[in-house]
Amino acid sequence: MESLITVARNLGLENKDRKAKTFQIEKFILQIMDMHSLSYSDIVNVALEKYLREKGFLTEESIKTLSSISILEKTISEGNLLTEMC
């Protein structure tokens, strides 16, 4: 499994740097998340990061240009430091 910056932030290794956004989620997905007491924000952030990586939009090169990504998070992205934690 790949290392994710969002997972590092969810684990408290780095501060979360979030911006509020309004969107709609399918009702059945919310029901499943509620049944398991999952954090909407954490799940959405992890899922979006995985999707963007899978589609090739979030690459190591693009991460290096983001000012909101710390050195630790750049290292996580490049070296898969959280692979065993996920």
Secondary structure, DSSP 8 states (H G I E B T S, - for coil): ----HHHHHHTTSS------------HHHHHHHHHTT--HHHHHHHHHHHHHHHTTSS-HHHHHT-TTS-HHHHHHHHHTTTTTT-
